[in-house]
Amino acid sequence: MSEPTPPDVGTPPALNLLVVDDSAMMRALVKRAAAATGLPIGEIYEAADGRQALEILERHDVHALFTDINMPVMTGMELLEQIAGGERWRRMIRVIISSDGSEARRAAADALDVRHYVGKPFRPEAMRDVLADLTTAR
């Protein structure tokens, strides 16, 4: 009788991502940059605003949230405020991708447990660095 194969301890589990931006092109860029990192990426969910993102978060296990700030219906900051108090999302890593990089905005984001703030437009290397950090931080 053969012994069971032990799990591969050296391979980190795949990250499920949620990309929230009202621009379909920007969501596609983030997805493409994530896929190009070579890191273990599981499902990548998409939402066009914060309200859609909350619906996805209610139904799916998401490890990392990438959100724009300025969106219709519900902004990225409103989304972050909604999830800030939720025990279910306590361990979810939060990343802002936005052209609004003011000091006041960054301070508000820090108060909502945002781990990274990536400026638009971003280089694919920036996404690789953020995802590598997220993978090792889990």
TAVENUR-V57345 format. One record per pair of residues at least 12 apart in sequence whose C-alpha atoms are under 10 Angstrom apart, sorted by sequence separation. I is the first residue (numbers start at 0). GAP is how many residues later the second one is. D is the distance in whole Angstrom. If there is no record, write none. Layout:
i-><I	I>
gap-><GAP	GAP>
d-><D	D>
//
This chain:
i-><18	44	52	66	104	117	17	30	66	95	116	16	29	30	52	79	94	115	30	44	64	79	93	114	79	93	100	16	42	44	49	99	100	115	26	27	42	43	48	49	93	94	95	98	99	100	114	115	26	42	47	48	49	76	93	94	95	96	97	98	99	100	114	26	41	42	43	44	45	46	47	48	49	53	75	92	93	94	95	96	97	98	99	26	41	43	48	49	50	51	52	75	91	92	93	94	95	96	97	98	23	48	49	50	51	75	90	91	92	93	94	95	96	97	98	23	47	48	49	50	52	89	91	92	93	94	95	96	97	98	14	15	16	21	22	23	47	48	49	50	95	96	97	13	14	15	16	17	18	19	20	21	22	47	48	49	50	53	63	96	12	13	14	15	16	17	18	19	20	21	22	47	48	49	52	53	56	62	11	12	13	14	15	16	17	18	19	20	21	48	49	50	51	60	61	63	64	65	66	67	68	80	83	84	10	11	12	13	14	15	16	17	18	19	20	21	49	50	53	60	62	63	64	65	66	67	68	69	76	80	83	10	11	12	13	14	15	16	17	18	19	20	49	53	61	62	63	64	65	66	67	68	69	79	82	83	18	19	48	49	57	61	62	63	64	65	66	67	68	69	80	81	83	96	19	50	56	57	60	61	62	63	64	65	66	67	68	76	79	80	19	20	49	56	65	67	68	76	79	80	19	75	79	18	79	17	76	94	29	68	94	17	17	26	94	26	68	93	26	92	17	25	17	15	16	17	92	15	16	17	18	19	20	21	22	92	14	15	16	17	18	19	20	21	91	14	15	16	17	18	19	20	21	90	14	15	16	17	18	19	20	21	22	65	13	14	15	16	17	18	19	20	21	64	67	20	21	65	66	67	19	20	21	65	66	67	65	67	21	20	19	20	19	19	29	63	63	25	62	63	62	16	62	16	17	18	19	20	18	19	20	18	36	35	36	32	35	38	32	33	36	37	40	32	33	35	36	39	29	31	32	34	35	36	38	39	28	32	33	34	36	37	38	25	28	29	32	33	36	37	40	25	28	31	32	36	39	30	33	38	29	33	32	14	14	14	13	12	11	14	11	12	11>
gap-><12	12	12	12	12	12	13	13	13	13	13	14	14	14	14	14	14	14	15	15	15	15	15	15	16	16	16	17	17	17	17	17	17	17	18	18	18	18	18	18	18	18	18	18	18	18	18	18	19	19	19	19	19	19	19	19	19	19	19	19	19	19	19	20	20	20	20	20	20	20	20	20	20	20	20	20	20	20	20	20	20	20	20	21	21	21	21	21	21	21	21	21	21	21	21	21	21	21	21	21	22	22	22	22	22	22	22	22	22	22	22	22	22	22	22	23	23	23	23	23	23	23	23	23	23	23	23	23	23	23	24	24	24	24	24	24	24	24	24	24	24	24	24	25	25	25	25	25	25	25	25	25	25	25	25	25	25	25	25	25	26	26	26	26	26	26	26	26	26	26	26	26	26	26	26	26	26	26	27	27	27	27	27	27	27	27	27	27	27	27	27	27	27	27	27	27	27	27	27	27	27	27	27	27	28	28	28	28	28	28	28	28	28	28	28	28	28	28	28	28	28	28	28	28	28	28	28	28	28	28	28	29	29	29	29	29	29	29	29	29	29	29	29	29	29	29	29	29	29	29	29	29	29	29	29	29	30	30	30	30	30	30	30	30	30	30	30	30	30	30	30	30	30	30	31	31	31	31	31	31	31	31	31	31	31	31	31	31	31	31	32	32	32	32	32	32	32	32	32	32	33	33	33	34	34	35	35	35	36	36	36	38	39	39	39	40	40	40	41	41	42	42	43	44	44	44	44	45	45	45	45	45	45	45	45	45	46	46	46	46	46	46	46	46	46	47	47	47	47	47	47	47	47	47	48	48	48	48	48	48	48	48	48	48	49	49	49	49	49	49	49	49	49	49	49	50	50	50	50	50	51	51	51	51	51	51	52	52	53	54	55	55	56	59	67	67	70	71	71	71	72	75	75	76	76	76	76	76	77	77	77	78	87	88	88	89	89	89	90	90	90	90	90	91	91	91	91	91	92	92	92	92	92	92	92	92	93	93	93	93	93	93	93	94	94	94	94	94	94	94	94	95	95	95	95	95	95	96	96	96	97	97	98	116	119	120	121	122	123	123	124	125	126>
d-><8	9	9	9	10	9	9	7	9	8	9	9	10	9	9	8	9	7	9	9	9	10	9	9	10	10	8	9	10	9	8	10	8	10	10	9	9	9	9	9	9	9	7	10	10	7	10	10	7	8	10	9	9	9	7	6	8	8	8	8	8	9	9	8	10	10	10	10	10	9	10	9	10	10	8	8	5	6	6	6	6	5	8	9	10	10	9	8	9	9	9	10	10	7	6	5	5	5	5	5	9	6	8	7	9	10	10	10	7	7	6	6	6	5	7	9	8	6	7	6	10	9	10	9	9	7	8	6	8	9	9	9	8	10	10	8	8	6	5	9	10	9	9	8	6	6	7	8	7	9	8	8	7	9	6	6	10	7	10	8	10	4	5	5	6	6	6	6	7	4	10	9	7	6	8	10	9	9	9	7	5	5	5	5	5	5	5	5	6	7	9	9	10	10	8	9	7	9	8	9	7	10	9	9	10	7	8	5	7	6	6	6	6	6	6	9	7	7	8	9	8	5	6	6	6	6	8	8	9	9	6	8	10	9	8	9	8	8	7	8	6	8	5	8	10	5	5	5	5	5	5	6	9	8	9	8	10	7	9	9	9	7	6	6	6	6	6	5	9	8	10	10	10	10	10	10	9	10	9	9	9	7	8	7	8	8	8	8	10	7	8	10	9	9	10	9	10	7	6	10	7	10	9	8	8	8	9	9	9	9	10	8	8	9	10	9	10	10	10	7	10	9	10	9	9	7	9	7	6	8	9	8	8	10	9	9	10	5	6	6	6	6	6	8	10	8	5	5	5	5	5	5	10	9	6	7	6	6	6	6	8	8	9	10	9	7	9	7	8	8	9	8	6	9	10	7	7	9	10	10	9	10	10	9	10	10	9	9	10	9	10	8	8	10	9	9	8	10	9	10	10	10	9	10	10	10	9	9	10	9	9	10	8	8	8	10	9	8	9	8	8	9	9	5	10	9	5	9	9	9	8	10	8	9	8	10	9	9	7	9	10	10	7	9	10	8	6	7	8	10	9	9	9	10	7	8	8	10	10	8	8	7	10	9	9	7	8	8	7	9	8	9	9>
//
